[in-house]
Amino acid sequence: MPYLEPPQTVGARLAPPSKAPTAVLLMLAGLLIVAAVGGWVAFIAADHARTVRQTQAELGRLTGLLREHAHRTIDTSDHVLQRLVDHLGQRDLEALRGSEALHRSLQDMGRGLPQLGSLWVIDDTGGVVASSLQAEPVDGNFADRAYFRVHADNPATGEPFIDELMIGRHTGLNFFSITRALRGPDGTFRGIVVASIHADYFQSFYQSLGLGNGGSVAILRRDGALLVREPLPANFIGARVPSPDGGLGADTPVVVSITHSPFDGTERILARRLVGDYPLVVLASRTTTTAMAGWRARAIQSGLAGAAVTAAGALLAVIGLRALRRQRAMEVQLREARTTLEDRVRERTTSLTAANVRLEHTVAERDLLLREVYHRVKNNLQQVDAMIALQTRGMTTDEARRALSDIRLRINALGMVHQQLIQSTDLETFSLQTFLQDLCASVAYSVGAASRGIDLRVEAEPVAVDFDVAIPLGLLINELIANAFRHAFPQGRRGTIAVQARCEGPRMIVSVTDDGVGYTADAATTGSTGSRIIEALARQLRADVTTRCDHGTRWELSIPLEKEMLDA
């Protein structure tokens, strides 16, 4: 409806404005200010909670990577110690003191493991029998070391012991030790074997993660003794923190909290996770200053926008009061105020849009970084596989070549997990169906299944699995398929191997079946490396394992689907 100018009356006088419209305008202005302030407070509170959740989720995923790396590093070193214990057997340690052959054996066992600084054999008095550092006898006595006293004073202890961080007497480098006891047939203490692990190995890996300003990662014993931290704090030798494993367990594999760091006193968002069966805890943290930097910027921007809206409300109140005194001026002033408000709302919308674009860019950069980590791990595994392939060519015994071939199959399974993660959309889960098809095809090609007349079939539902499940499951299936190829079809026998995976309620059923000669004691000797790997991976998956040996061999695994039950 068009605006009509009211008729003019000569000598007419406008009545003074009443107080009622003034009170209404003042009330509306107050409500606008309250609404603007309340909206701003609600926005920054929700944004703060969302930023904290995102940081906690990122740190939780990072501790999963740290746990896997630490567990594999410690587990590999412990396997070397078990081999050394088996190698020494019940031989006379005194007769081996200064042995050149034992020195070379120690060097061979540690070769190719960058985390191992040295291997030692210590007798029951603390004296050095042999070392991988030098062939000549080593002076000194280690009876005062905590790792020596633990094994000497506790004859029933059969588990490895991880000592505190220290500085080497012979190398001057930071390291911590993993030890196992040497026992006589009657359980008497004969000495210990020691593997020293360089802390620099972990710190180099952590530096490659690109933690950024304010980020830190660490490994501690469950009693709080610091083993590794990046960045390295001052006075790190003997450093301890209280109860690093508090609240962690099978039902709560990850605990995230906000606390002040005992190393630098800075408030941090901290994630903690246990390292498998070892008494270790990995930590990943980020300072709240760094983690909340984006939130503070958005809070300031939104606060300025809210102040602009509040100022607009006050301006409207003033305009309304003046409009009551001059009715004609009110229309013009309202149009000007409306234009000003629209411009400012448009500016606020533009500002918020830019903030959303930056947030999307940050998420994209994080995804790119995670894909790069997976890609680098896959490339490193390929390089390791290539080096093992070169080493295999120089092997003179079938047993050595077969052992290295088994290792290559396991490395290939790990590489396929990371390849699937690179290709997945959310970088956390992928289809078990595609993974099993690729894995089985690769194993079949590696062992020459087609030329041997062995058919490998895969029937799997498209079950989504995550990183923590895929690695042990892929390694376990790889071991079972490799065992079937190796033992089920001797002397040119032909046959079929079937791999199946399906969901039944809250559990996933995975089976590996062959129609070969059947499971025998010779096919899988108790205590072999393959058997230990299968048992360890089944425990990690919390899987129920059943075996049937009529008309071939069938392995069936019943695995819980809940992620909390799969975390070690």
C-alpha positions in Angstrom: 0.0 0.0 0.0 1.6 3.4 -1.0 2.4 5.9 1.6 -0.1 8.8 1.8 1.0 12.2 3.0 -1.5 13.3 5.7 -3.5 16.5 4.9 -2.0 19.7 6.4 -4.1 21.8 8.7 -3.1 25.4 9.2 -2.2 26.1 12.8 -2.4 22.4 13.8 -0.1 21.4 16.6 1.1 17.8 17.3 0.3 16.4 20.7 3.2 15.6 22.9 4.2 11.9 22.8 2.9 9.7 25.5 5.1 7.7 27.9 3.7 4.3 27.0 5.5 3.9 23.6 8.7 5.1 25.2 8.5 2.3 27.8 7.7 -0.3 25.0 10.7 0.8 23.0 13.0 0.7 26.0 11.7 -2.8 26.9 12.3 -4.0 23.3 15.8 -2.5 23.3 16.6 -4.3 26.5 15.3 -7.6 25.2 17.4 -7.2 22.0 20.5 -6.6 24.0 19.8 -9.6 26.3 19.0 -11.8 23.2 22.3 -10.7 21.5 24.4 -11.4 24.6 22.6 -14.7 25.3 23.0 -15.9 21.7 26.7 -15.0 21.7 27.3 -16.8 25.0 25.4 -19.9 23.7 27.4 -19.8 20.5 30.9 -19.6 22.1 29.9 -22.3 24.7 28.8 -24.7 21.9 31.8 -23.9 19.8 34.1 -24.4 22.8 32.6 -27.9 23.5 32.9 -28.8 19.8 36.5 -27.7 19.6 37.4 -29.7 22.8 35.7 -32.8 21.4 37.5 -32.6 18.1 40.8 -32.2 19.8 40.1 -35.2 22.1 39.1 -37.3 19.1 42.3 -36.4 17.2 44.5 -37.1 20.3 42.7 -40.4 20.8 43.5 -41.5 17.2 47.1 -40.4 17.7 47.5 -42.5 20.8 46.2 -45.5 18.8 49.1 -44.9 16.3 51.6 -44.4 19.1 50.4 -47.6 20.9 50.7 -49.7 17.8 54.2 -48.3 17.1 55.4 -48.8 20.7 53.9 -52.3 21.0 55.5 -53.5 17.8 58.9 -52.0 18.7 58.9 -53.5 22.2 57.5 -56.8 21.0 60.1 -57.1 18.3 62.9 -56.4 20.8 61.4 -59.0 23.3 61.3 -61.6 20.5 65.1 -61.0 20.0 65.6 -61.7 23.7 63.6 -64.9 23.6 65.7 -66.0 20.7 68.8 -65.2 22.6 67.6 -67.2 25.7 66.9 -70.2 23.4 70.3 -69.8 21.7 72.1 -69.8 25.1 70.1 -72.7 26.5 72.0 -74.3 29.4 75.5 -73.6 28.1 78.2 -72.6 30.5 78.3 -68.8 30.6 81.8 -68.7 32.0 83.1 -70.7 29.0 81.4 -68.2 26.7 83.0 -65.1 28.3 84.7 -63.1 25.6 83.5 -65.5 22.8 83.9 -64.1 19.3 81.2 -66.4 18.0 78.7 -65.2 20.7 79.6 -61.6 19.9 78.9 -62.1 16.2 75.6 -63.9 17.1 74.5 -60.9 19.2 75.3 -58.6 16.3 73.4 -60.7 13.9 70.3 -60.8 16.2 70.3 -57.0 16.5 71.0 -56.3 12.8 68.2 -54.6 10.9 66.4 -53.4 14.1 67.1 -49.6 14.3 65.7 -49.4 17.8 68.2 -51.8 19.3 71.4 -50.1 20.6 73.1 -53.2 21.9 72.5 -56.7 23.3 74.2 -58.0 26.4 74.6 -61.3 28.3 75.2 -60.8 32.1 76.1 -63.7 34.5 74.6 -64.2 37.9 77.2 -61.9 39.6 76.5 -59.0 37.3 79.6 -59.5 35.2 79.5 -59.1 31.4 79.7 -62.4 29.5 79.3 -60.9 26.0 78.1 -57.7 24.2 77.2 -56.8 20.7 79.3 -53.6 21.0 82.7 -55.2 21.2 84.3 -58.7 21.0 86.8 -58.1 23.8 85.7 -58.7 27.4 83.9 -55.7 28.9 84.8 -54.4 32.3 82.3 -53.4 34.9 79.5 -54.9 36.9 75.8 -54.5 36.5 74.6 -56.0 39.7 73.5 -52.6 40.9 71.0 -52.1 38.0 67.3 -52.4 38.9 66.7 -54.8 36.1 69.4 -57.2 37.5 67.9 -57.1 41.0 64.3 -57.7 39.7 65.3 -61.0 38.1 67.8 -62.1 40.8 65.4 -61.4 43.7 62.3 -62.9 42.0 63.0 -66.4 40.8 59.3 -66.9 39.8 59.4 -64.0 37.4 59.2 -65.2 33.8 58.0 -62.0 32.1 60.3 -59.4 30.5 61.2 -56.3 32.6 61.4 -52.8 31.2 63.8 -50.6 33.2 63.8 -46.8 33.6 65.4 -44.3 31.2 69.1 -43.9 31.8 72.4 -42.8 30.2 74.6 -45.6 28.9 78.0 -46.2 30.7 79.7 -47.3 27.5 77.8 -45.2 24.9 76.7 -42.0 26.7 73.3 -42.3 24.9 69.8 -42.2 26.4 68.2 -45.6 26.5 66.0 -47.9 28.4 66.4 -51.7 28.7 64.3 -54.8 28.2 65.6 -57.8 30.1 64.8 -61.5 30.5 66.2 -64.0 33.1 68.4 -67.0 32.3 67.3 -70.0 34.5 68.7 -73.4 35.1 66.7 -76.6 34.8 65.7 -76.3 38.5 64.8 -72.6 38.2 68.1 -71.3 39.6 69.2 -67.8 38.5 72.0 -68.0 36.0 72.0 -64.4 34.8 70.1 -62.1 32.4 70.0 -61.0 28.7 69.6 -57.3 28.0 68.4 -55.3 25.0 69.0 -51.6 25.2 66.5 -49.5 23.2 67.6 -46.0 22.1 65.2 -43.2 23.1 66.3 -41.3 20.0 64.6 -44.0 17.8 61.2 -43.0 19.2 61.9 -39.3 19.2 62.9 -39.4 15.5 59.6 -41.1 14.7 57.6 -38.6 16.8 59.3 -35.7 15.2 58.3 -37.0 11.8 54.6 -36.8 12.9 54.7 -33.0 12.8 53.1 -32.4 16.2 53.2 -28.6 15.7 53.6 -25.9 18.3 52.2 -27.1 21.7 52.0 -30.8 20.9 53.8 -33.5 22.8 53.9 -37.4 22.9 55.4 -39.7 25.5 55.9 -43.3 26.7 55.8 -44.0 30.4 55.9 -47.1 32.6 52.7 -47.7 34.5 54.4 -46.7 37.7 55.0 -43.2 36.1 58.6 -43.5 35.1 59.3 -41.5 31.9 60.9 -43.5 29.1 60.4 -41.2 26.0 59.0 -37.8 25.4 59.0 -35.4 22.5 59.9 -32.6 23.1 62.4 -33.8 25.7 62.0 -32.0 29.0 64.7 -30.8 31.3 66.0 -33.2 34.0 64.4 -36.1 32.2 66.5 -38.8 33.8 64.4 -40.2 36.7 61.4 -38.1 35.9 58.1 -39.5 37.0 54.4 -38.6 36.9 51.7 -39.8 39.2 49.3 -42.7 38.1 49.6 -42.5 34.3 47.3 -45.5 34.0 44.5 -44.2 36.2 41.1 -45.0 34.8 42.5 -47.2 31.9 41.2 -50.7 31.4 39.4 -53.1 29.1 36.2 -51.0 29.3 38.0 -47.6 28.9 40.9 -48.1 26.5 41.4 -44.3 26.1 41.2 -41.6 28.8 41.2 -38.0 27.8 41.4 -35.2 30.4 42.5 -31.6 30.8 45.4 -31.2 33.2 48.6 -29.3 33.9 51.7 -31.1 32.6 54.2 -32.1 35.3 57.0 -31.4 32.9 56.4 -27.8 31.8 53.4 -26.8 34.0 51.3 -26.0 31.0 47.6 -26.8 30.9 47.1 -29.5 28.3 44.4 -31.7 26.7 45.9 -35.1 27.4 45.0 -38.6 25.9 46.3 -41.8 27.5 46.3 -45.4 26.3 47.8 -48.7 27.5 50.3 -50.5 25.3 49.0 -54.1 24.9 50.3 -56.6 27.4 53.3 -54.5 28.4 53.3 -52.2 31.5 53.5 -49.1 29.4 51.2 -46.1 28.7 51.4 -43.8 25.7 50.4 -40.1 26.0 49.5 -37.5 23.4 48.7 -33.9 24.4 48.2 -30.5 23.1 48.3 -27.2 25.0 44.9 -25.7 25.5 46.3 -22.4 24.2 47.1 -24.1 20.9 44.0 -26.3 20.7 41.6 -23.4 21.5 43.3 -20.7 19.4 40.7 -21.1 16.6 37.9 -21.0 19.1 39.2 -17.7 20.7 39.4 -16.1 17.2 35.8 -17.1 16.5 34.7 -15.9 19.9 36.2 -12.5 19.3 34.7 -12.3 15.8 31.2 -13.3 17.0 31.6 -11.0 20.0 32.2 -8.1 17.7 29.2 -9.1 15.6 27.1 -9.3 18.8 28.3 -5.9 19.9 27.3 -4.5 16.5 23.9 -6.0 16.9 23.6 -4.6 20.5 24.7 -1.2 19.2 22.1 -1.5 16.5 19.5 -2.2 19.2 20.5 0.9 21.2 20.4 2.9 18.0 17.0 1.7 17.3 15.8 2.7 20.8 17.2 6.3 20.3 15.6 6.5 16.9 12.3 5.3 18.3 12.3 7.9 21.1 13.0 10.7 18.6 10.3 9.3 16.3 7.7 9.9 19.1 8.6 13.6 19.0 8.7 14.0 15.3 6.4 11.6 13.5 7.5 12.4 10.0 11.2 12.0 10.8 10.5 8.5 12.2 9.9 6.9 8.7 13.1 8.3 7.3 15.2 7.3 10.4 13.6 3.8 10.4 14.6 3.2 6.8 18.2 4.3 7.5 18.4 2.1 10.6 17.0 -0.9 8.6 19.6 -0.3 5.9 22.4 -0.1 8.5 21.2 -3.2 10.3 21.0 -5.2 7.0 24.6 -4.1 6.1 25.9 -5.2 9.5 24.0 -8.5 9.3 25.5 -9.0 5.9 28.9 -8.3 7.2 28.4 -10.8 10.1 27.1 -13.5 7.6 30.2 -12.9 5.5 32.5 -13.2 8.5 30.9 -16.4 9.7 31.1 -17.9 6.2 34.8 -17.1 6.1 35.2 -18.8 9.4 33.4 -21.9 8.1 35.6 -22.0 5.1 38.7 -21.8 7.3 37.3 -24.7 9.4 36.7 -26.8 6.4 40.2 -26.0 5.2 41.6 -27.1 8.5 39.7 -30.4 8.4 40.9 -31.0 4.8 44.5 -30.3 5.9 44.1 -32.8 8.8 42.7 -35.5 6.4 45.6 -34.8 4.0 48.1 -35.2 6.8 46.5 -38.5 7.9 46.5 -39.8 4.4 50.2 -38.8 4.1 51.0 -40.7 7.3 49.3 -43.8 6.0 51.0 -43.4 2.6 54.5 -43.0 4.2 53.9 -46.1 6.4 52.9 -48.1 3.3 55.9 -46.8 1.4 58.2 -47.7 4.3 56.7 -51.2 4.5 57.3 -51.6 0.7 61.0 -50.5 1.2 61.3 -53.0 4.0 59.8 -55.7 1.8 62.2 -54.9 -1.0 65.2 -55.1 1.3 64.0 -58.4 2.7 63.5 -59.6 -0.9 67.2 -58.7 -1.7 68.3 -60.5 1.5 66.3 -63.6 0.5 68.3 -63.9 -2.7 71.5 -64.4 -0.6 70.0 -67.1 1.7 71.5 -70.5 1.1 69.0 -72.6 3.1 65.3 -73.3 2.3 64.4 -72.6 6.0 65.9 -69.1 5.9 64.3 -68.3 2.6 60.9 -69.6 3.9 61.2 -67.5 7.1 61.9 -64.3 5.1 59.1 -65.1 2.7 56.7 -65.4 5.7 57.9 -62.0 6.9 57.3 -60.5 3.5 53.7 -61.9 3.5 53.1 -60.3 7.0 54.6 -57.0 5.8 52.4 -57.1 2.7 49.3 -57.6 4.9 50.2 -54.5 6.9 50.7 -52.5 3.8 47.3 -53.5 2.5 45.7 -52.2 5.6 47.2 -48.8 5.1 46.4 -48.9 1.4 42.7 -49.5 2.2 42.7 -46.7 4.8 44.2 -44.3 2.2 41.4 -45.2 -0.2 38.6 -45.0 2.4 36.4 -41.9 2.7 36.6 -41.4 6.5 40.3 -42.5 6.9 39.2 -44.7 9.9 37.2 -47.7 8.4 37.1 -49.7 5.2 35.3 -52.8 3.8 36.5 -56.1 5.0 35.2 -57.7 1.7 37.6 -55.7 -0.5 40.5 -56.1 1.9 40.2 -59.9 2.1 39.9 -60.2 -1.7 43.1 -58.1 -2.2 45.0 -59.9 0.6 44.1 -63.4 -0.6 44.9 -62.5 -4.2 48.3 -61.2 -3.2 49.1 -64.3 -1.0 48.0 -66.7 -3.8 50.2 -64.9 -6.3 53.2 -64.9 -3.9 53.0 -68.7 -3.3 52.2 -69.6 -6.9 48.7 -71.0 -6.1 47.7 -71.2 -9.8 50.7 -73.2 -10.9 50.2 -75.6 -8.0 46.5 -76.1 -8.9 45.2 -74.6 -5.6 42.1 -72.5 -5.8 41.7 -69.7 -3.2 38.1 -68.5 -2.8 36.8 -65.5 -0.8 33.2 -65.0 0.4 32.8 -62.0 2.6 30.1 -59.6 3.5 30.9 -55.9 3.2 31.6 -55.5 6.9 33.2 -52.1 8.0 36.3 -52.6 10.1 38.6 -50.0 11.7 42.3 -49.7 12.0 42.6 -51.5 15.4 40.7 -54.5 14.0 42.1 -54.7 10.5 45.8 -55.0 11.3 45.5 -58.1 13.7 42.8 -59.6 11.6 44.7 -59.2 8.4 47.9 -60.7 10.0 45.9 -63.6 11.5 44.2 -64.5 8.1 47.6 -64.2 6.4 49.1 -66.7 8.8 46.2 -69.2 8.4 46.3 -69.0 4.6 50.1 -69.3 4.5 49.9 -72.4 6.8 47.3 -74.0 4.5 49.5 -73.4 1.4 52.6 -74.7 3.2 51.2 -77.8 4.9 47.8 -78.8 3.4 48.9 -79.7 -0.1 52.2 -81.7 -0.1 53.8 -83.5 -3.0 51.8 -81.6 -5.8 48.4 -82.2 -4.2 45.7 -80.0 -5.6 42.8 -78.5 -3.7 40.8 -75.5 -2.5 41.2 -72.9 0.3 38.0 -71.0 1.3 38.0 -67.7 3.3 34.6 -66.6 4.6 33.5 -63.6 6.7 30.0 -62.8 7.9 28.2 -61.0 10.8 26.1 -62.9 13.3 24.5 -60.5 15.8 27.1 -58.7 17.8 30.0 -60.9 16.5 31.9 -61.4 13.2 32.6 -65.0 12.1 35.7 -65.5 10.0 36.8 -68.9 8.8 39.7 -70.4 6.8 39.0 -73.9 5.4 41.1 -76.2 3.2 40.4 -79.7 1.8 44.0 -80.8 2.2 45.7 -83.5 4.3 44.5 -82.2 7.6 46.0 -80.5 10.6 49.0 -82.5 12.1 51.6 -82.0 14.7 54.2 -81.6 12.0 52.2 -79.0 10.2 52.1 -76.6 13.1 54.5 -77.3 15.9 53.5 -76.0 19.2 55.6 -73.0 20.2 56.6 -72.1 16.6 56.7 -68.5 15.5 53.5 -69.0 13.4 51.6 -70.6 16.3 52.7 -67.8 18.7 51.7 -65.1 16.2 48.2 -66.8 15.7 47.7 -67.1 19.5 48.8 -63.5 20.2 46.6 -62.0 17.4 43.6 -64.1 18.6 44.1 -62.7 22.1 44.4 -59.2 20.8 41.1 -59.6 18.9 39.4 -61.3 21.9 38.4 -64.0 19.5 37.1 -67.5 20.3 39.0 -69.9 18.1 37.8 -73.4 17.1 39.7 -75.9 14.8 38.3 -78.9 12.9 40.6 -81.4 11.3 38.3 -83.9 9.4 38.6 -84.0 5.6 41.0 -81.1 5.7 41.4 -78.3 8.3 39.0 -75.5 9.3 39.9 -72.5 11.5 36.9 -70.5 12.7 37.2 -67.2 14.6 34.3 -65.5 16.5 35.2 -61.9 17.0 33.2 -59.3 19.0 32.3 -56.3 17.0 32.3 -53.8 19.9 35.4 -51.6 19.6 35.8 -51.4 23.4 36.3 -55.2 23.5 39.0 -55.1 20.7 41.3 -52.5 22.3 44.1 -54.2 24.2 
